[in-house]
Amino acid sequence: MIILLFLLCIICTVINWKISVPLYLICALWINDTVTLGSISFMNAIFFFLSALFMVKKGVLSYKTNLDKEVIFYFLYSFAILVPFLLLSTKLSILDQISSQKGTLALLLGLMFYRLKISLEDIQKYKSFLLLPVLGVCLYGIFSYVTHTNYFIELISNYSKIDDIQDIAEATMDDIRGGMTGRIMGVSPYPIQYGILMGIWFYIYRNFFCTNSLLNLIVLILIFVNIYLTGSRGPLMALALSFGLYILLTQKLKRITFYLFLVGLFVFCFASQYLDSFFMLFDQNETKGSSIDMRLLQLTGAFSLISDSLQSILFGNGLGYTQYYISTYGAHPLALFFEGSITSGLPSYGILGLIFIWLMKFILMFNIAYSAYKKQIINKNNFYFLSFYLLMRIICDVMVGGVYGTLYTISFFIMLKVFILRYQKQLKS
């Protein structure tokens, strides 16, 4: 089945290379990173194919703006900064580290999609490709919660790297968290990962479907409901805080009041019985999860792994060390499963890595959005949108970890491209 799906993707993009953008987004939505095609993940196979296709099709990566230097520098930096940590980390071999980072090559799709020679008319056509898959995932997530089933996970279980993915799905259906009975994991291997995926797609959908129609509002509400039904506080807080601030900064008081009225009406009519459990999600006594004290304890455990030398403190034990530790020794006595990018990043690339690998990527992406605004390539609201998308990711990274990091980065540059094309059209009209 997976092979047939991959062949279908190949045929569609060979016939029309312009649909590569919605095709990638749809595949990233429905097919999680654990699904393999032979010895590599399905999404990496998509990356390699699209890369080859774009190289063969001359002129398709010819789109240029006066933002190119900032964008290209981001990708050059993202790969070049890994070199000193590959050489100066203290425990893992260079080959083991490179093996752990091979998936990062797929980030180059962000640059390719940014340079792809497409028009605003193509973006309009993409909407017809994206609407049904997004709506389908949202409705399936709710169906999965109501029926306590997950037929999709059963379907892909034979192609997943996670051997017990069906057991995980069954366990989450009976999990009690924050007053909720059962949690959904949708099309992802874990509920919290599904929450992050839906958070990313909330922004992607709003980027493509920018009009305030009733259908678009319904889809956004459905995405939010799916995040809520995961029972995961991190993605829920990240989306509510980031998009809430975006609304406050970009909308007039009358429009803000209208949105609050719609939310209140929806809760009163359809979701009033869930209000108590919503607030219970944030009660540590009611929800199994990591408190601030537990996170500090995990951070202490992570630091203990590199405290044997100054070089380890600065450069870590090696890229991908936390995955190596868990696969070799299981959960750490204090750090457990290294929740959050800071806890997982510290043993892997040390203090300098947290600054120059983890934090710098957000700074550079923010600089890209700010430069686009200052150069009048996008408008102020577009800049705010991209900035709060970054804020959502930072919150998720700190609280959960770098789940769906590739999709997040590629989506940033797709959304930037959409904003550029749309703003250029506005300037001409």
C-alpha positions as a printed NumPy array, in Angstrom:
array([[  0.   ,   0.   ,   0.   ],
       [  2.752,   2.464,   0.934],
       [  4.612,   1.696,  -2.286],
       [  1.466,   2.327,  -4.318],
       [  0.934,   5.626,  -2.483],
       [  4.514,   6.668,  -3.23 ],
       [  4.113,   5.728,  -6.909],
       [  0.911,   7.782,  -7.038],
       [  2.815,  10.787,  -5.633],
       [  5.512,  10.319,  -8.276],
       [  2.986,  10.144, -11.118],
       [  1.075,  13.229,  -9.936],
       [  4.158,  15.426,  -9.549],
       [  5.723,  14.265, -12.819],
       [  2.511,  15.225, -14.613],
       [  2.34 ,  18.582, -12.811],
       [  5.331,  19.61 , -10.666],
       [  3.446,  22.613,  -9.304],
       [  1.284,  20.394,  -7.096],
       [  4.409,  19.304,  -5.191],
       [  3.639,  21.861,  -2.454],
       [  0.116,  20.679,  -1.522],
       [  1.154,  17.07 ,  -2.103],
       [  3.991,  17.377,   0.415],
       [  1.736,  19.093,   2.951],
       [ -0.985,  16.445,   2.591],
       [  1.522,  13.607,   2.943],
       [  3.075,  15.281,   6.017],
       [ -0.414,  15.616,   7.498],
       [ -1.528,  12.019,   7.013],
       [  1.739,  10.042,   6.973],
       [  3.81 ,  10.432,  10.146],
       [  7.592,  10.114,  10.292],
       [  7.464,   6.585,  11.694],
       [  6.068,   5.198,   8.426],
       [  8.847,   3.687,   6.339],
       [  9.365,   2.884,   2.688],
       [ 12.037,   0.217,   2.77 ],
       [ 14.956,   1.45 ,   4.87 ],
       [ 13.999,   5.146,   4.909],
       [ 10.954,   7.052,   6.083],
       [  8.173,   7.742,   3.61 ],
       [  8.609,  11.508,   3.982],
       [ 12.353,  11.296,   3.321],
       [ 11.574,   9.306,   0.178],
       [  9.268,  12.141,  -0.896],
       [ 12.105,  14.619,  -0.25 ],
       [ 14.625,  12.706,  -2.346],
       [ 12.171,  12.31 ,  -5.203],
       [ 11.127,  15.977,  -5.231],
       [ 14.774,  17.06 ,  -5.041],
       [ 15.603,  14.936,  -8.092],
       [ 12.515,  16.197,  -9.925],
       [ 13.369,  19.857,  -9.327],
       [ 16.935,  19.294, -10.493],
       [ 15.75 ,  17.687, -13.732],
       [ 13.087,  20.333, -14.398],
       [ 15.224,  23.321, -15.365],
       [ 14.023,  26.736, -14.293],
       [ 11.475,  25.606, -11.699],
       [ 13.636,  26.924,  -8.822],
       [ 14.163,  30.349, -10.379],
       [ 11.913,  32.523,  -8.199],
       [ 13.892,  35.421,  -6.707],
       [ 13.304,  38.295,  -4.285],
       [ 15.587,  40.693,  -2.439],
       [ 15.152,  38.402,   0.565],
       [ 17.162,  35.589,  -1.011],
       [ 20.362,  36.3  ,   0.935],
       [ 18.656,  35.949,   4.31 ],
       [ 16.847,  32.763,   3.271],
       [ 19.904,  31.09 ,   1.758],
       [ 22.028,  32.092,   4.759],
       [ 19.552,  30.369,   7.08 ],
       [ 19.977,  27.035,   5.315],
       [ 23.749,  27.376,   4.962],
       [ 24.007,  28.187,   8.662],
       [ 21.689,  25.308,   9.662],
       [ 24.074,  22.765,   8.164],
       [ 27.425,  24.505,   8.671],
       [ 26.892,  25.035,  12.409],
       [ 26.687,  21.263,  12.92 ],
       [ 30.311,  20.746,  11.798],
       [ 32.113,  21.987,  14.955],
       [ 29.771,  19.943,  17.135],
       [ 30.387,  16.828,  15.026],
       [ 34.123,  17.296,  15.583],
       [ 34.228,  18.501,  19.191],
       [ 31.551,  16.415,  20.921],
       [ 32.99 ,  13.871,  23.334],
       [ 31.265,  10.471,  23.106],
       [ 29.518,   9.549,  19.851],
       [ 31.515,   8.927,  16.688],
       [ 31.184,  11.273,  13.728],
       [ 29.496,   8.559,  11.673],
       [ 26.921,   7.884,  14.402],
       [ 26.198,  11.587,  14.648],
       [ 25.808,  11.999,  10.894],
       [ 23.483,   8.997,  10.844],
       [ 21.301,  10.599,  13.512],
       [ 21.045,  13.832,  11.497],
       [ 20.375,  12.422,   8.026],
       [ 16.717,  13.4  ,   8.266],
       [ 17.683,  17.083,   8.497],
       [ 18.484,  17.068,   4.764],
       [ 14.729,  17.237,   4.17 ],
       [ 14.819,  20.811,   5.489],
       [ 16.139,  21.78 ,   2.058],
       [ 12.588,  21.368,   0.775],
       [ 11.858,  24.647,   2.544],
       [ 14.421,  26.407,   0.338],
       [ 13.164,  24.605,  -2.771],
       [  9.542,  25.495,  -2.146],
       [ 10.556,  29.103,  -1.455],
       [ 12.411,  29.257,  -4.79 ],
       [  9.7  ,  27.35 ,  -6.681],
       [  8.364,  29.317,  -9.646],
       [  4.683,  29.448,  -8.785],
       [  2.075,  32.203,  -8.895],
       [ -0.776,  33.38 ,  -6.691],
       [ -3.125,  31.603,  -9.104],
       [ -1.359,  28.353,  -8.237],
       [ -1.797,  29.106,  -4.542],
       [ -5.521,  29.545,  -5.132],
       [ -5.626,  26.13 ,  -6.795],
       [ -3.81 ,  24.582,  -3.837],
       [ -6.826,  25.348,  -1.659],
       [ -8.925,  22.759,  -3.48 ],
       [ -6.234,  20.147,  -2.738],
       [ -5.865,  21.024,   0.947],
       [ -9.42 ,  21.521,   2.208],
       [-10.707,  17.93 ,   2.142],
       [ -7.548,  16.301,   3.636],
       [ -7.55 ,  18.774,   6.554],
       [-11.267,  18.402,   7.116],
       [-10.889,  14.628,   6.852],
       [ -8.184,  14.48 ,   9.538],
       [-10.216,  16.681,  11.883],
       [-13.405,  14.642,  11.492],
       [-11.466,  11.391,  11.782],
       [ -9.864,  12.589,  15.022],
       [-13.271,  13.323,  16.547],
       [-14.657,  10.024,  15.225],
       [-11.694,   8.229,  16.777],
       [-12.371,   9.859,  20.15 ],
       [-16.105,   9.159,  20.132],
       [-15.783,   5.516,  19.03 ],
       [-12.538,   4.753,  20.935],
       [-11.07 ,   3.296,  17.746],
       [ -8.159,   4.138,  15.491],
       [ -8.455,   2.231,  12.239],
       [ -5.855,   4.415,  10.525],
       [ -3.135,   3.453,  13.006],
       [ -4.1  ,  -0.197,  12.53 ],
       [ -3.764,   0.311,   8.775],
       [ -0.241,   1.766,   8.914],
       [  1.042,  -0.328,  11.83 ],
       [  2.753,  -2.811,   9.487],
       [  4.772,   0.058,   7.972],
       [  5.676,   1.85 ,  11.216],
       [  9.067,   1.832,  12.947],
       [  7.182,   1.688,  16.259],
       [  6.367,  -1.983,  16.796],
       [  3.765,  -1.398,  19.507],
       [  2.014,   1.569,  17.864],
       [ -1.347,  -0.238,  18.031],
       [ -0.883,  -0.884,  21.756],
       [ -0.102,   2.808,  22.259],
       [ -3.288,   3.749,  20.398],
       [ -5.39 ,   1.404,  22.525],
       [ -3.816,   2.687,  25.753],
       [ -4.518,   6.336,  24.922],
       [ -8.188,   5.559,  24.311],
       [ -8.556,   4.622,  27.987],
       [ -6.196,   7.253,  29.387],
       [ -7.831,   9.642,  31.86 ],
       [ -6.379,  13.139,  31.872],
       [ -7.788,  16.41 ,  33.137],
       [-11.26 ,  14.955,  33.58 ],
       [-11.269,  13.551,  30.049],
       [-11.822,   9.864,  29.407],
       [ -9.603,   8.875,  26.542],
       [ -7.215,  10.892,  24.385],
       [ -6.847,  10.916,  20.633],
       [ -3.609,  10.452,  18.72 ],
       [ -5.297,  10.794,  15.337],
       [ -2.812,  10.04 ,  12.549],
       [  0.256,  10.502,  14.785],
       [  2.06 ,   7.95 ,  16.977],
       [  1.331,   9.826,  20.242],
       [ -1.407,  12.257,  21.392],
       [  1.015,  15.087,  22.166],
       [  2.577,  14.775,  18.7  ],
       [ -0.864,  14.932,  17.131],
       [ -1.529,  18.1  ,  19.13 ],
       [  1.642,  19.698,  17.748],
       [  0.752,  18.602,  14.204],
       [ -2.683,  20.187,  14.504],
       [ -1.138,  23.38 ,  15.897],
       [  1.112,  23.667,  12.847],
       [ -1.824,  22.999,  10.565],
       [ -3.917,  25.655,  12.287],
       [ -1.425,  28.214,  10.991],
       [ -0.994,  26.539,   7.585],
       [ -4.749,  26.487,   7.037],
       [ -5.153,  30.106,   8.109],
       [ -2.29 ,  31.084,   5.799],
       [ -3.889,  29.543,   2.703],
       [ -7.523,  30.213,   3.656],
       [ -7.238,  33.816,   4.806],
       [-10.858,  34.852,   4.307],
       [-13.216,  34.931,   7.28 ],
       [-15.834,  32.574,   5.844],
       [-18.046,  30.325,   7.962],
       [-16.41 ,  27.202,   6.507],
       [-12.912,  28.401,   7.395],
       [-14.041,  29.253,  10.923],
       [-15.56 ,  25.775,  11.319],
       [-12.337,  24.095,  10.14 ],
       [-10.215,  26.157,  12.553],
       [-12.567,  25.267,  15.407],
       [-12.351,  21.587,  14.456],
       [ -8.55 ,  21.783,  14.506],
       [ -8.68 ,  23.368,  17.967],
       [-11.109,  20.702,  19.19 ],
       [ -8.727,  17.995,  17.977],
       [ -5.872,  19.596,  19.917],
       [ -8.056,  19.745,  23.013],
       [ -9.045,  16.084,  22.686],
       [ -5.377,  15.038,  22.796],
       [ -5.405,  16.073,  26.464],
       [ -1.969,  17.669,  25.975],
       [ -1.404,  21.032,  27.593],
       [  1.715,  22.059,  25.687],
       [  0.244,  22.298,  22.163],
       [ -3.004,  23.733,  23.529],
       [ -1.232,  26.505,  25.451],
       [  1.147,  27.213,  22.564],
       [ -1.633,  27.72 ,  20.035],
       [ -3.984,  29.628,  22.348],
       [ -1.263,  32.021,  23.503],
       [  0.409,  32.622,  20.144],
       [ -2.709,  32.999,  17.995],
       [ -4.523,  34.889,  20.735],
       [ -1.747,  37.494,  20.783],
       [ -1.815,  37.641,  16.996],
       [ -5.56 ,  38.413,  17.049],
       [ -5.091,  41.114,  19.696],
       [ -2.358,  42.856,  17.686],
       [ -3.925,  42.658,  14.253],
       [ -7.685,  42.949,  14.691],
       [ -9.871,  45.887,  15.628],
       [-11.782,  45.858,  18.906],
       [-15.079,  45.176,  17.134],
       [-13.603,  42.135,  15.356],
       [-12.003,  40.854,  18.614],
       [-15.367,  41.174,  20.366],
       [-17.012,  39.264,  17.528],
       [-14.48 ,  36.434,  17.801],
       [-14.968,  36.236,  21.563],
       [-18.725,  36.101,  21.026],
       [-18.367,  33.227,  18.531],
       [-16.122,  31.304,  20.899],
       [-18.502,  31.867,  23.802],
       [-21.498,  30.837,  21.679],
       [-19.74 ,  27.668,  20.548],
       [-18.793,  26.733,  24.116],
       [-22.311,  27.449,  25.425],
       [-24.063,  25.471,  22.681],
       [-21.73 ,  22.55 ,  22.131],
       [-18.927,  22.354,  24.665],
       [-20.13 ,  23.664,  28.025],
       [-19.811,  20.201,  29.567],
       [-16.114,  20.194,  28.743],
       [-15.245,  23.483,  30.454],
       [-14.369,  21.838,  33.762],
       [-12.136,  19.29 ,  32.125],
       [-10.518,  22.033,  30.037],
       [ -9.31 ,  23.855,  33.139],
       [ -8.445,  20.552,  34.814],
       [ -5.923,  19.99 ,  32.017],
       [ -3.81 ,  22.679,  33.645],
       [ -4.176,  21.25 ,  37.147],
       [ -1.09 ,  19.196,  37.977],
       [ -3.028,  17.2  ,  40.574],
       [ -5.497,  16.071,  37.9  ],
       [ -3.143,  15.608,  34.962],
       [ -0.256,  13.257,  34.59 ],
       [  2.566,  15.35 ,  33.235],
       [  5.658,  17.283,  34.106],
       [  5.449,  20.139,  36.572],
       [  8.043,  22.909,  36.697],
       [  9.821,  21.113,  39.554],
       [  9.9  ,  17.882,  37.562],
       [ 11.278,  19.693,  34.514],
       [ 14.052,  21.252,  36.6  ],
       [ 14.859,  17.792,  37.944],
       [ 15.013,  16.463,  34.384],
       [ 17.3  ,  19.331,  33.427],
       [ 19.581,  18.44 ,  36.323],
       [ 19.679,  14.854,  35.094],
       [ 20.475,  15.995,  31.547],
       [ 23.325,  18.189,  32.801],
       [ 24.773,  15.312,  34.803],
       [ 25.432,  13.482,  31.52 ],
       [ 27.855,  16.178,  30.332],
       [ 29.296,  17.381,  33.637],
       [ 32.447,  15.242,  33.422],
       [ 34.41 ,  17.77 ,  31.32 ],
       [ 34.286,  21.378,  30.103],
       [ 34.314,  20.188,  26.497],
       [ 31.223,  18.061,  27.105],
       [ 29.483,  20.958,  28.835],
       [ 30.168,  23.217,  25.855],
       [ 29.731,  20.81 ,  22.903],
       [ 27.778,  17.881,  24.381],
       [ 28.241,  14.15 ,  23.969],
       [ 27.268,  14.08 ,  20.294],
       [ 24.366,  14.946,  18.008],
       [ 21.573,  12.458,  18.616],
       [ 22.976,  11.384,  21.99 ],
       [ 19.614,  11.366,  23.785],
       [ 18.151,   8.93 ,  21.225],
       [ 21.263,   6.784,  21.645],
       [ 20.953,   6.862,  25.446],
       [ 17.259,   5.878,  25.453],
       [ 17.754,   3.064,  22.93 ],
       [ 20.747,   1.743,  24.896],
       [ 19.833,   2.278,  28.552],
       [ 16.139,   3.166,  28.549],
       [ 14.758,   6.028,  30.631],
       [ 17.277,   8.125,  32.579],
       [ 16.807,   8.066,  36.397],
       [ 16.289,  11.842,  36.489],
       [ 15.936,  13.102,  32.914],
       [ 13.508,  10.258,  32.096],
       [ 12.831,  10.516,  28.331],
       [ 14.392,  13.989,  27.95 ],
       [ 11.199,  16.007,  27.533],
       [ 11.658,  19.362,  25.817],
       [ 14.334,  20.59 ,  23.431],
       [ 16.456,  22.093,  26.205],
       [ 16.555,  18.863,  28.229],
       [ 17.203,  16.732,  25.139],
       [ 19.563,  19.228,  23.522],
       [ 21.894,  19.741,  26.472],
       [ 23.367,  16.192,  26.445],
       [ 23.53 ,  16.181,  22.637],
       [ 25.216,  19.497,  21.825],
       [ 25.888,  21.209,  25.134],
       [ 25.378,  24.798,  26.192],
       [ 26.87 ,  26.243,  23.007],
       [ 24.548,  24.043,  20.96 ],
       [ 21.498,  25.356,  22.79 ],
       [ 22.58 ,  28.848,  21.777],
       [ 23.962,  28.38 ,  18.27 ],
       [ 21.859,  25.44 ,  17.033],
       [ 18.529,  25.578,  18.869],
       [ 18.047,  29.281,  19.709],
       [ 19.767,  30.732,  16.649],
       [ 17.406,  29.016,  14.223],
       [ 14.499,  30.973,  15.713],
       [ 16.483,  34.21 ,  15.652],
       [ 17.368,  33.722,  11.986],
       [ 13.797,  32.856,  11.031],
       [ 12.502,  35.883,  12.913],
       [ 15.085,  37.992,  11.091],
       [ 13.826,  36.63 ,   7.758],
       [ 10.247,  37.639,   8.615],
       [ 11.374,  41.047,   9.921],
       [ 13.567,  41.712,   6.87 ],
       [ 10.683,  40.778,   4.566],
       [  8.515,  43.329,   6.351],
       [ 11.157,  46.085,   6.348],
       [ 11.84 ,  45.473,   2.644],
       [  8.086,  45.735,   2.004],
       [  7.827,  42.209,   0.657],
       [  5.112,  41.344,   3.189],
       [  2.852,  43.551,   5.307],
       [  2.819,  44.053,   9.072],
       [  0.077,  41.504,   9.729],
       [  2.033,  38.892,   7.755],
       [  5.084,  39.643,   9.89 ],
       [  3.049,  39.227,  13.08 ],
       [  1.591,  35.958,  11.767],
       [  5.021,  34.445,  11.085],
       [  6.399,  35.774,  14.38 ],
       [  3.658,  34.186,  16.47 ],
       [  4.029,  30.976,  14.484],
       [  7.622,  31.008,  15.725],
       [  6.401,  31.701,  19.263],
       [  4.094,  28.678,  19.111],
       [  7.011,  26.508,  18.062],
       [  9.298,  27.825,  20.797],
       [  6.678,  27.012,  23.446],
       [  6.186,  23.508,  22.018],
       [  9.948,  22.976,  21.831],
       [ 10.481,  23.969,  25.455],
       [  7.527,  22.001,  26.813],
       [  7.537,  18.959,  24.512],
       [ 10.489,  18.801,  22.118],
       [ 11.296,  19.12 ,  18.438],
       [  8.433,  16.983,  17.14 ],
       [  7.454,  17.67 ,  13.515],
       [ 10.421,  20.049,  13.293],
       [ 10.928,  19.43 ,   9.57 ],
       [  7.291,  20.142,   8.708],
       [  7.386,  23.224,  10.91 ],
       [ 10.432,  24.698,   9.166],
       [  9.291,  23.866,   5.64 ],
       [  5.834,  25.281,   6.409],
       [  7.402,  28.555,   7.574],
       [  8.941,  29.111,   4.139],
       [  5.801,  27.983,   2.32 ],
       [  3.728,  30.478,   4.312],
       [  6.335,  33.184,   3.703],
       [  6.082,  32.495,  -0.042],
       [  2.271,  32.689,   0.078],
       [  2.434,  36.034,   1.884],
       [  4.951,  37.405,  -0.636],
       [  2.843,  36.426,  -3.641],
       [ -0.326,  37.755,  -2.042],
       [  1.252,  41.077,  -1.044],
       [  2.767,  41.58 ,  -4.499],
       [ -0.694,  41.116,  -5.962],
       [ -2.09 ,  43.723,  -3.551],
       [  0.584,  46.24 ,  -4.522],
       [ -0.19 ,  45.821,  -8.224],
       [ -3.952,  46.157,  -7.79 ]])
